[in-house]
């Protein structure tokens, strides 16, 4: 079902560059051709720009198989969805919201003031983005938890205007999934649109409609989606800000012979359940563990609900059991792989987690599975994929804040440094820059 890759004796633990080449060649990510998807997304975005609501309706009818006359979800539908939400599900979301909000509050950054010279002050202020469009997928599964992960940090950051988009569902009369609507209602989000795909991203980027149903242009778009959502975000970057270009989900598990193969197999399956292109990678120096996990996979996959999807993901080129010489080589390998989700199930898990620089999120020990982070750890599950964790972070309060330098110098403080400013301006052949300072001190050298 899942193939083996044997790196034992092939690469020294410290040769990270060579290790990156090995892992990219032997455990490549699933093919996710955003450039090709741009050929589809680009004309959709441009059509939405020129025809607005009517274009969004037509693409919704074509791709979601339902025509939505009023894209704005009525307030009554949000209220009804919350009233009809299963009490146990509501309790789960309430706890998820509480934990994510608490972690988000702790992430808030205070303004920082510096005084590089007497009378010269530079303050770095953190101000929220003014309007954000939050995208919630509705494909194979209604990712209602993504409402929490997008909305809560934006609210904590102080974003004054939030709008949510989620694809219309034929079985719910053209409304987004009722659980998505219920969570929006729990969080006090009143502006919700029944639109999905590239057309939803374009709608947020350009704005559309008139009157009470109008959607104003946003400044930032966040939230995961399919390849056409990603392509639209790439095309519209610059028109708006985006959080990331999220590809298929992935998990890497670094484990030794102290790990429970039942737990490891269950965690690999949990990510494979998302998508046939999902990546599930086990890295271990223990051949005994590898064999036990493979046996567990056979048993557990046979009884999982989405067996066909899981088997395709585990059998794809992007998934593997990777054997390494020792945990040091394994640590270097998973650091080079830069997984969206990294689990460390080793005897020294906490210490080993401290050695990792590249991961969207790190889950330490046998009792911190990725599924916990998906819902109720308090962490955010919108994370960088496809190796982007080597340069990008997951969604957080900081994603919704902008840093602004406020410069406040006195006359004397400017005079003290004026000579340097003039000299450097002339060094770059920009004399008017220097003159802008000299003009403030006529008659002085």
N, C-alpha and C positions, 0 to 999 in steps of 0.2 A: 504493500500500500504506500508507505513512505520510504523513500530511498535512503541509502547510507552514503555518506561521503567520509572517506578516511584520510585525515590530514596527519596522522601520526608519522613522525620522522621526516616530515616534508618541509616544515617551516619553523624556525626558532621563534620562541615566544616574543622576543623583543623586536622582530623584524616586521613592524606594523605595516609598512608600505607593501611588502611582499604578501603579507597576510590579507590585506585588502584586495589585492589582485586575485588571490586564491579564492576568497569567499565570493567575490563578484563573478568569477568564472564558474565556480562549482555550485554556488547557490544563488543564481541570478534572481532578481525580482521578477514578478510576473510582468508580461508586456503591458504597458500602460501608455499608449501613444497619444499624448495630449496634443502634439502638433497635428496629427491626423484628425483628431476630434475637433480641432479648430476649424477645419473645413466645413464642419456642420454647425458649430456654435457661432462662428463669425456672422454668417448671413442672418441667423436668428436674432442675434443682438442688434444688428443694424436695422432689421425689420421692426423690432420693438422700439428702437429709437425713433423711427419715422411714423409708425402706425399705432404705437402705444397699446391701449387696452385691447383693441380688436386683434392685434397680432398675438398678444398673450393668450387670449381666448382660443384663437385658432390652433396655436401650438399645444395648448392644453387638451383640446379636442383630439388632435392628432396623436399625441404621445401618451396622454393619460386616459384617453377614450371617454372623456366626459366634457361637455361644454358648460362653462361657468359664466353666467350672465353678470353677476356682481362679484368681482374678485375679492372684495372686502368681506370678511366673515362677520355676519351679524352678531351684535353683542348678546342676543338671546341664545345663539348657538353656543357661545362660549359658556354662558351661565348654565345651560342645560347639560353640556358635556361634564361640567364639574359636579353638578347635582347627581348625575347618573354614574359617576366614577365609582368603581368598586372600593369600598372603605379600606380594604387591605392595601390596594394599590395606592390609594391616596395617602395612607399612613407611610408607605414606603417612600413616596415622593417627598412628603413633608420632611422625613428624616434626611433624605438625600439633599434637599434644599438647605436644611439647617447646617449640615456638615460642609457643603460647598461654600455657603455664605460665611461660615466661621473662618475657613481657610482663606477665603478671598479677603476678608477684613484684615487678616494678619499680613496679607501681601501688599496692602496699601503703602505707598511710599510718601514720606513727608517731604515737603519742600526743603531744599538744601541751600544755605547761603554761605558764600565764601568772600573773603576780603583779601585779594592778592596784593593790595597796597592800601595805606591809610587813605580813607576817603573814597576808595574804589570798591564797589560791591557788585558781585554777580550772584544772582539767585536763580536756581533751577526750580521752576514751578512745574507741577504736574497737573495738567488740565484734561478733562475728559473730551473725547470725540463727541461732537454735538448730536449726530444722528447716525444710527447703526441699523443695518439690515441683517437679520439673523436667519440663516437657512437651516431648515430641519428636513432631512431626507424622509421619503415615504415609500421607498421601493420594496425590497424583500421583507423589511421589517419597519414598523413605525418607530423611529428612534426618538421616542418621547423624552428620554433622558437627555438628549441633545438640547432640548429646550432649557433644561436646568443648567447645563454646562455652558451655554451661550448667554443666557439671560442674567444669571446670578452675578457673575463677575462684572458684567456691563453695568448692572444696577449698583453694585458696590463701588465701582469706579465713578459713578455719578453721571452716566450718560443720560441726558434729559429726554431723548426721543428714541424709542426702540420700536422696530417693526419686525414681525416674524412672517416668513413665507414657508409653506409646506404644500406638497403636491395635492391636488384635488383627488378624492377617492370615489370611484364610480359607485361602490357599494354604500357610500355614505352621502349620496345625493350631491356629489361635487364639492363637499367640504373636506378639509384635511381629516386625518384620523381623529376620532373623538378623544383619545387619550392625549394627543398633542394639544388639542384645544383645551382640554381640562387643565393640563399643566400650565398653559398660557394663562388661564383664568386664575389659577392658584398664585401665580406670580404677578398678577395685576396687569398683564399685557392685554391691551384692548385693540391694538392695531395688528390684525392678523390677516394674511392674504392666502387664498386658495390658488397657488401657482407654484410650479416646480420647474426643474431643469434650467437650461440656459436662459430661457425666457424670463424666469423669476430673477435671476442674477441681473439681467439687462434691465428689468423693470425697476429694481432697486437702484441701479447705477444711473439711469436716466430720469426716473420718475415717470408717472403716467396718470392719466385720468383727470377729471375735474370735479369740483364740488366736494360733497361729503365723502365720496369714495376715492378721492385723489390720493395717490402715494407720492410724497415728496422725495426728491433725490436724497440718497444717503451719502455719508462720507466714508463709511467702512462697511464691508460685508464679511461676515464670519460664518463658519459652519461647514461641515463636510457635505459631500454629495458625489454623484456619479461622475464619469469622465467628462460628460458634457458640461456639468456644473463647473468642474475644474477648468475646462477649456475656456468657458465664458469668463471665469475669474481672471485667467491669464490675459485674455483679450482686453478686458476692461480695466486692468491694473493701470493706474495713472488717472483714469476717469474717477476711480474710487480706490481706496485702500482695501487690501484683502489680508486675511489672516495667514493663509498658506494654500498650497496646491496639494491637497490630501489625496493620496492614492489608496490602493487596497490596503486593508489592515494587515498587521504583522505582529508576531510574537517570537521572541527568542528566549529560550530557557537555558541558563547555564546551571548544570547540576552535577553533583558527584554521587558517590554510592550511598550517601546518607539520605538522598531524596526518595520520596515515595513514588514509585512508578504509576500508581493509580492517580495521584495528584497531577503528575507531569502530563500524562496522557489526556486527562480531562481538560487541562489548561490548553494544550495544543488543539484539541477539538473545539474548544470554546471560541477560538479565533477563526478556525476553519469554517465555522458555522456562518460567519458573516457573508462570505463571498467565495465563489470558485477560484478567484485570484488571490485570496488571502494566503499569507505565508506563515507557516508554523515550523520553527527551527529549534531543534534540541542540540545543544553543544555539551559534550561530556567526555571525560577521560575514562569513564567506566563502561566497558563493553557489556558487563552484566546488567547495568541499568538500561543501556540502549536496547538490549534484547527484551528485558522485562517491559519497557515502555511500548515496544513494537507489539508485544503480545497483548498488552492492555488496550492498545489502539484497536486491534481486531475485535476485541470484546465490546468495547464502549461504542465504537462507530456503528456496529451492527444494531444497537438499540437506540441510537440518537434519532431525533425527529427528522432532521434535515440531512439524512444519510448521504444522499446523492451529491449534494453540495459539498459536504465535508470530504467525501472520498475524492472528489475532483480537486479540491484545494490541497489535501495531503498528498495526492499523487502528482501534483504539478511540479515543474522545475524549481519553483520558489520555496518548496518545503523539503526538509531533509533532517536526518539524524547525522550529526557531524561528530566524528570521533577525533579527539585531540590527545596529545601526549600527556598533558597535565592541566591543572586549573589555571596556571599562569598563561599558557598558550590559549586556553579557552577564554580567559578574560580579555586578552588582547584581540581575539577573534570577534567576540561580541561587541567590543568597543569599536572595532573597525566596521562591523556590520551596521552599527547605529540604528538599532531597532526602534520602532514606535513604542512597543512594550517590551521591557526586559525583565524577566523573572530570574532571581538568583536563589537557587535552592541547593546550598552547600553548607558544610559544617561551619564555615566562617563567613556566612552570607553578608552580615552587616559590614564587616571589614572589607570584603571584596567589592561591595557596592560602592565604597568610597574610592575605588580605583577606576571607576567608570566615568568617562567624560561625555560619551555620546550615546544618549538614549532619550526618547521622548518622555518616558517615565520608568522608574525602577521599582520593582516590587520585591521586597526583601523577605526571604524565608518562605516556608511552606504554607504559612497562614495569611499570606498577602497576595492572593491570586489577582490576575488582571480583571476578572469579573467584579471584584470588590471596587476597583478603580472606576469601572464603567458606571457604577451606580452610587455607592455609599462610602467610599473612603474619605471623601472631602476633596480629593484631587480632581483635576479636570481631564476628561477623556478625549478632548479634541487635541490631537498630538501630531507632530511631524512624522511623515512616512517616507519610504523609499530612500533611506539614508540621509534625509534632510536634518535629522537630529544632530548631525555634526556641525550645523550652523544655525539651526532654528529651534525655537522653544514652542511648547504647547500653549494653548489658549489660557489666559490668566487675566487678572485685573490690569496688568501692564499692557495687555493688548488693546485696551480701550482708553489708555492715557497717552497724552503727548507731552514731551518735555519741552519747556520753553525757557530759554535763558533771558532773564531780565537784568540789564546792565545799567548801573546807576553810579556814575563817577562825579565827583566834585570838580570844581575848576582847578584846584591845586593838584588833585590826583591826575587829571588829564595833562596838566603842564609837566608833571614829573616824567611822563612817558612819551610826551609829544615828539621829542627828538627821535626816538626809536621808531615811532609810527611813520614819520616823514622819511627817515632813512630806508625803511623797509618798503615803503610805497615807491620810492625812486628805484630801488633795487629790482622791483617788478615792472618798471616802466609804467607806473600808474600815478603820475605826479598829482593829479586832481585829488587822489585819495589823501595825499599828504597835505595839499592845500586846504582840504576840509578841516584839518586840525590847525594849521598855521593861521587860518582866517580868524580863529578864536583868540589869537594872541598877536595882534598887529604890533609891529615895532620890535618884537622879540625874535631872537634866533632860535 
